[in-house]
């Protein structure tokens, strides 16, 4: 009788609600097989994303780099067209 009274004091409502997140966290913490299955599922999910990526738009590009040097002399007139084009 005393044991029953002690249990009633420890849990006055008789039952406690638990969220799904906390129930899953407890299950994963206590069962290594579940963690192994979750890892396998994650690997499969990654493979699906890679396979689907072949059907998505792809981007390609090219580029170039150059250098242009212009020299201005102070006190001189602007370069002539012949000098600018190299045609003497």
Contact map, one row per residue, 1 for C-alpha under 8 A:
1111100000000000000000000000000000000000000000000000000000000000000000000000000000000000
1111110000000000000000000000000000000000000000000000000000000000000000000000000000000000
1111111000000000000000000000000000000000000000000000000000000000000000000000000000000000
1111111100000000000000000000000000000000000000000000000000000000000000000000000000000000
1111111110000000000000000000000000000000000000000000000000000000000000000000000000000000
0111111111000000000000000000000000000000000000000000000000000000000000000000000000000000
0011111111100000000000000000000000000000000000000000000000000000000000000000000000000000
0001111111110100000000000000000000000000000000000000000000000000000000000000000000000000
0000111111110000000000000000000000000000000000000000000000000000000000000000000000000000
0000011111110000000000000000000000000000000000000000000000000000000000000000000000000000
0000001111111111000000000000000000000000000000000000000000000000000000000000000000000000
0000000111111100000000000000000000000000000000000000000000000000000000000000000000000000
0000000000111111000000000000000000000000000000000000000000000000000000000000000000000000
0000000100111111000000000000000000000000000000000000000000000000000000000000000000000000
0000000000101111100000000000000000000000000000000000000000000000000000000000000000000000
0000000000101111110000000000000000000000000000000000000000000000000000000000000000000000
0000000000000011111000000000000000000000000000000000000000000000000000000000000000000000
0000000000000001111101100000000000000000000000000000000000000000000000000000000000000000
0000000000000000111111100000000000000000000000000000000000000000000000000000000000000000
0000000000000000011111110000000000000000000000000000000000000000000000000000000000000000
0000000000000000001111111000000000000000000000000000000000000000000000000000000000000000
0000000000000000011111111100000000000000000000000000000000000000000000000000000000000000
0000000000000000011111111110000000000000000000000000000000000000000000000000000000000000
0000000000000000000111111111000000000000000000000000000000000000000000000000000000000000
0000000000000000000011111111100000000000000000000000000000000000000000000000000000000000
0000000000000000000001111111110000000000000000000000000000000000000000000000000000000000
0000000000000000000000111111111001000000000000000000000000000000000000000000000000000000
0000000000000000000000011111111101100000000000000000000000000000000000000000000000000000
0000000000000000000000001111111100000000000000000000000000000000000000000000000000000000
0000000000000000000000000111111100000000000000000000000000000000000000000000000000000000
0000000000000000000000000011111111100000000000000000000000000000000000000000000000000000
0000000000000000000000000001111111110000000000000000000000000000000000000000000000000000
0000000000000000000000000000001111111000000000000000000000000000000000000000000000000000
0000000000000000000000000011001111111100000000000000000000000000000000000000000000000000
0000000000000000000000000001001111111110000000000000000000000000000000000000000000000000
0000000000000000000000000000000111111111000000000000000000000000000000000000000000000000
0000000000000000000000000000000011111111100000000000000000000000000000000000000000000000
0000000000000000000000000000000001111111110000000000000000000000000000000000000000000000
0000000000000000000000000000000000111111111000000000000000000000000000000000000000000000
0000000000000000000000000000000000011111111100000000000000000000000000000000000000000000
0000000000000000000000000000000000001111111110000000000000000000000000000000000000000000
0000000000000000000000000000000000000111111111000000000000000000000000000000000000000000
0000000000000000000000000000000000000011111111100000000000000000000000000000000000000000
0000000000000000000000000000000000000001111111110000000000000000000000000000000000000000
0000000000000000000000000000000000000000111111111000000000000000000000000000000000000000
0000000000000000000000000000000000000000011111111100000000000000000000000000000000000000
0000000000000000000000000000000000000000001111111110000000000000000000000000000000000000
0000000000000000000000000000000000000000000111111111000000000000000000000000000000000000
0000000000000000000000000000000000000000000011111111100000000000000000000000000000000000
0000000000000000000000000000000000000000000001111111110000000000000000000000000000000000
0000000000000000000000000000000000000000000000111111111000000000000000000000000000000000
0000000000000000000000000000000000000000000000011111111100000000000000000000000000000000
0000000000000000000000000000000000000000000000001111111100000000000000000000000000000000
0000000000000000000000000000000000000000000000000111111100000000000000000000000000000000
0000000000000000000000000000000000000000000000000011111110000000000000000000000000000000
0000000000000000000000000000000000000000000000000001111111000000000000000000000000000000
0000000000000000000000000000000000000000000000000000001111100000000000000000000000000000
0000000000000000000000000000000000000000000000000000000111110000000000000000000000000000
0000000000000000000000000000000000000000000000000000000011111000000000000000000000000000
0000000000000000000000000000000000000000000000000000000001111100000000000000000000000000
0000000000000000000000000000000000000000000000000000000000111110000000000000000000000000
0000000000000000000000000000000000000000000000000000000000011111000000000000000000000000
0000000000000000000000000000000000000000000000000000000000001111100000000000000000000000
0000000000000000000000000000000000000000000000000000000000000111110000000000000000000000
0000000000000000000000000000000000000000000000000000000000000011111000000000000000000000
0000000000000000000000000000000000000000000000000000000000000001111100000000000000000000
0000000000000000000000000000000000000000000000000000000000000000111110000000000000000000
0000000000000000000000000000000000000000000000000000000000000000011111000000000000000000
0000000000000000000000000000000000000000000000000000000000000000001111100000000000000000
0000000000000000000000000000000000000000000000000000000000000000000111110000000000000000
0000000000000000000000000000000000000000000000000000000000000000000011111000000000000000
0000000000000000000000000000000000000000000000000000000000000000000001111100000000000000
0000000000000000000000000000000000000000000000000000000000000000000000111111000000000000
0000000000000000000000000000000000000000000000000000000000000000000000011111000000000000
0000000000000000000000000000000000000000000000000000000000000000000000001111100000000000
0000000000000000000000000000000000000000000000000000000000000000000000001111110000000000
0000000000000000000000000000000000000000000000000000000000000000000000000011111000000000
0000000000000000000000000000000000000000000000000000000000000000000000000001111100000000
0000000000000000000000000000000000000000000000000000000000000000000000000000111110110000
0000000000000000000000000000000000000000000000000000000000000000000000000000011111110000
0000000000000000000000000000000000000000000000000000000000000000000000000000001111111000
0000000000000000000000000000000000000000000000000000000000000000000000000000000111111111
0000000000000000000000000000000000000000000000000000000000000000000000000000001111111111
0000000000000000000000000000000000000000000000000000000000000000000000000000001111111110
0000000000000000000000000000000000000000000000000000000000000000000000000000000011111110
0000000000000000000000000000000000000000000000000000000000000000000000000000000001111111
0000000000000000000000000000000000000000000000000000000000000000000000000000000001111111
0000000000000000000000000000000000000000000000000000000000000000000000000000000001100111
